[in-house]
Amino acid sequence: MRLVIVGGGPAGTQAATDAARLGVDVTLIERDVVGGAANLWDCIPSKTMIATGGAMADLERMSRMGLGDLRATLDLASLRERIAAIGRHLETATTDILESQGVEIVRGAGRLVDAHTVAADTAAGTRTWSADAIVLCTGSRPRLPDWAEPDGKRVLLTRDAYPPPELPEHLVVVGSGVTGVEFVHMFASLGTRVTLVVSRQQVLPGKDPEVAAVLEEEFLRRGVALVMGARAVGIDRTATGVRVRCGDGRAVEGSHALLAIGSVPNSEDLGLAAAGVEVSASGHVPINHHCQTNVPHIYAAGDLSGKLPLSSVATMQGRKIAEHAVIGHTAAHRHLEYDKAPSAIFTDPEIADVGLAEADAFAAGRKIRVTKVPFTASSRALITDDTRGFVKIVSDPATGVVLGGSIVGRSASELISVLSLAVTAGLRVADLVDSMPVHPALAEALAEAAD
Ligand SMILES: Cc1cc2nc3c(=O)[nH]c(=O)nc-3n(C[C@H](O)[C@H](O)[C@H](O)COP(=O)(O)OP(=O)(O)OC[C@H]3O[C@@H](n4cnc5c(N)ncnc54)[C@H](O)[C@@H]3O)c2cc1C
């Protein structure tokens, strides 16, 4: 069997590794960097910059812990080199794993010629493969508005900001979804003055309002200006920087603007029509619960598939595809349940959630029990001098089964794994209590909320 994969991000590399382990001939076509946009532009560089900002904030915290007045000097060139070095390391590590499994890696732009033929335009010319199964996972790129022209100097996209040559004096961030708030946090913690233009009355639209409120408070405490209910409609260059114009006549001036207004799938030039693969009006490739497109042996995954745009979800889709394409639908095969995927926002404090949200349960008229424990009650939080945030668990009042939860606070992105396991394994709150968390540990708050 030959499997050809177009796109070497988390979805493509996972599908390739797993399928090769199952004994299939695998060709992976990647036009840019093995590891994908996730490693080059998105998850890794953003979290590396946030880690530097976090280390600077930690110095402030350490000063309060009896270590005197600690201050850092930011060296942008070293930070840029660190981001590049981590990217290179991850690319090499991923390539090594793929090659050790016998995956053929082809550098070039791939496309479908027909439903069973894939071509790649490489430096050495065009090559073609006949494939029994095909995976399309070409990812996405930042959405460009028709009301502003990013120039990479004053009007930035996220990809221009790792980091820019000079730290902006006053950055106006447009877009208050996950990416927008992470960039607000990133630049505010590095010392930039930041204004966030929020199109609704809450940052993180769609998230639990209680969770969003903690972040809004924290932003205000750190001097971030929030312009609420303001939809950006234009960006002008001024003598000293930029002016972001809003639909209601308000305007915000800054030295730089950063656009974080979503992404669009990389589905053009993929030959979808030639293979009879359907594409939606938004450019995504619709899939069923096995990640099959309307052409059953052609799968789609990752951001291209229009499901949850998360690296973790893309990776899981890659796993499921390899299993389904190679072994087929066995009794052991479990579908990916997107509504049980945990997600995290790497702000300070971190925010993470999984499963059923309180607001969605109320909207559906579903009976739930909600229990909440603040970290002010946690001895570990007091010891580490960071008592912000809380743990909230949503459970079924009749059975005690954990349905979901949110965590706001230090290490929320790690702690959520406990709730995530409870949700996917159908554990009860009593199981969390019985798990006997270490003392003193932040995880004790989970057991207390469960109790
Ligand atoms: C700023 C930012 C931060 C993020 N942070 C996180 C995070 O912390 N955690 C998280 O889970 N998610 C995060 N995400 C989302 C995450 O990056 C994406 O969901 C993930 O990258 C999707 O993986 P993918 O496999 O679909 O494709 P990608 O990672 O986008 O990779 C697709 C690959 O396909 C290649 N390609 C495209 N067209 C072709 C072609 N024709 N031929 C050959 N190759 C092609 C591209 O070069 C690319 O390497 C973030 C997103 C952004 C924008």
The ligand as an SDF file (V2000), in Angstrom:
LIG
                    3D

 53 58  0  0  0  0  0  0  0  0999 V2000
    0.0840   32.3650   16.4260 C   0  0  0  0  0  0  0  0  0  0  0  0
   -0.4680   30.9800   16.5710 C   0  0  0  0  0  0  0  0  0  0  0  0
   -0.1540   30.2490   17.6980 C   0  0  0  0  0  0  0  0  0  0  0  0
   -0.6700   28.9490   17.8490 C   0  0  0  0  0  0  0  0  0  0  0  0
   -0.3800   28.2730   18.9880 N   0  0  0  0  0  0  0  0  0  0  0  0
   -0.9010   27.0380   19.1920 C   0  0  0  0  0  0  0  0  0  0  0  0
   -0.6280   26.3220   20.3880 C   0  0  0  0  0  0  0  0  0  0  0  0
    0.0560   26.8130   21.2770 O   0  0  0  0  0  0  0  0  0  0  0  0
   -1.1480   25.0810   20.5230 N   0  0  0  0  0  0  0  0  0  0  0  0
   -1.9160   24.5050   19.5400 C   0  0  0  0  0  0  0  0  0  0  0  0
   -2.3620   23.3580   19.7210 O   0  0  0  0  0  0  0  0  0  0  0  0
   -2.1900   25.1580   18.3850 N   0  0  0  0  0  0  0  0  0  0  0  0
   -1.7060   26.4130   18.1860 C   0  0  0  0  0  0  0  0  0  0  0  0
   -1.9630   27.0780   17.0240 N   0  0  0  0  0  0  0  0  0  0  0  0
   -2.6930   26.3840   15.9460 C   0  0  0  0  0  0  0  0  0  0  0  0
   -1.7590   25.4280   15.2110 C   0  0  0  0  0  0  0  0  0  0  0  0
   -0.6130   26.1190   14.7690 O   0  0  0  0  0  0  0  0  0  0  0  0
   -2.4400   24.7930   14.0090 C   0  0  0  0  0  0  0  0  0  0  0  0
   -3.6910   24.2850   14.3840 O   0  0  0  0  0  0  0  0  0  0  0  0
   -1.5680   23.6510   13.4430 C   0  0  0  0  0  0  0  0  0  0  0  0
   -0.3690   24.1710   12.9330 O   0  0  0  0  0  0  0  0  0  0  0  0
   -2.3010   22.9220   12.3150 C   0  0  0  0  0  0  0  0  0  0  0  0
   -1.4950   21.8740   11.8780 O   0  0  0  0  0  0  0  0  0  0  0  0
   -1.5720   21.3370   10.3700 P   0  0  0  0  0  0  0  0  0  0  0  0
   -0.9660   19.9780   10.3930 O   0  0  0  0  0  0  0  0  0  0  0  0
   -2.9370   21.4990    9.8510 O   0  0  0  0  0  0  0  0  0  0  0  0
   -0.6930   22.2920    9.5020 O   0  0  0  0  0  0  0  0  0  0  0  0
    0.4880   23.3200    9.5940 P   0  0  0  0  0  0  0  0  0  0  0  0
    1.2250   23.2980   10.8730 O   0  0  0  0  0  0  0  0  0  0  0  0
   -0.1080   24.6120    9.1410 O   0  0  0  0  0  0  0  0  0  0  0  0
    1.4490   22.7590    8.4750 O   0  0  0  0  0  0  0  0  0  0  0  0
    1.0160   22.6100    7.1400 C   0  0  0  0  0  0  0  0  0  0  0  0
    2.2220   22.3690    6.2780 C   0  0  0  0  0  0  0  0  0  0  0  0
    1.7970   22.1270    4.9300 O   0  0  0  0  0  0  0  0  0  0  0  0
    2.7340   22.7170    4.0450 C   0  0  0  0  0  0  0  0  0  0  0  0
    2.0780   22.9150    2.7560 N   0  0  0  0  0  0  0  0  0  0  0  0
    1.0700   23.7670    2.4280 C   0  0  0  0  0  0  0  0  0  0  0  0
    0.7270   23.6050    1.1320 N   0  0  0  0  0  0  0  0  0  0  0  0
    1.5400   22.6380    0.6270 C   0  0  0  0  0  0  0  0  0  0  0  0
    1.6610   22.0210   -0.6270 C   0  0  0  0  0  0  0  0  0  0  0  0
    0.8590   22.3210   -1.6430 N   0  0  0  0  0  0  0  0  0  0  0  0
    2.6140   21.0760   -0.7950 N   0  0  0  0  0  0  0  0  0  0  0  0
    3.4430   20.7270    0.2350 C   0  0  0  0  0  0  0  0  0  0  0  0
    3.3660   21.2710    1.4550 N   0  0  0  0  0  0  0  0  0  0  0  0
    2.4090   22.2070    1.6570 C   0  0  0  0  0  0  0  0  0  0  0  0
    3.1190   24.0000    4.7510 C   0  0  0  0  0  0  0  0  0  0  0  0
    4.3870   24.4490    4.2880 O   0  0  0  0  0  0  0  0  0  0  0  0
    3.1610   23.5600    6.2040 C   0  0  0  0  0  0  0  0  0  0  0  0
    4.4630   23.1460    6.5820 O   0  0  0  0  0  0  0  0  0  0  0  0
   -1.4880   28.3850   16.8380 C   0  0  0  0  0  0  0  0  0  0  0  0
   -1.8040   29.1300   15.6960 C   0  0  0  0  0  0  0  0  0  0  0  0
   -1.3080   30.4200   15.5760 C   0  0  0  0  0  0  0  0  0  0  0  0
   -1.6830   31.2130   14.3380 C   0  0  0  0  0  0  0  0  0  0  0  0
  1  2  1  0
  2  3  1  0
  2 52  2  0
  3  4  2  0
  4  5  1  0
  4 50  1  0
  5  6  2  0
  6  7  1  0
  6 13  1  0
  7  8  2  0
  7  9  1  0
  9 10  1  0
 10 11  2  0
 10 12  1  0
 12 13  2  0
 13 14  1  0
 14 15  1  0
 14 50  1  0
 15 16  1  0
 16 17  1  0
 16 18  1  0
 18 19  1  0
 18 20  1  0
 20 21  1  0
 20 22  1  0
 22 23  1  0
 23 24  1  0
 24 25  2  0
 24 26  1  0
 24 27  1  0
 27 28  1  0
 28 29  2  0
 28 30  1  0
 28 31  1  0
 31 32  1  0
 32 33  1  0
 33 34  1  0
 33 48  1  0
 34 35  1  0
 35 36  1  0
 35 46  1  0
 36 37  1  0
 36 45  1  0
 37 38  2  0
 38 39  1  0
 39 40  1  0
 39 45  2  0
 40 41  1  0
 40 42  2  0
 42 43  1  0
 43 44  2  0
 44 45  1  0
 46 47  1  0
 46 48  1  0
 48 49  1  0
 50 51  2  0
 51 52  1  0
 52 53  1  0
M  END
$$$$
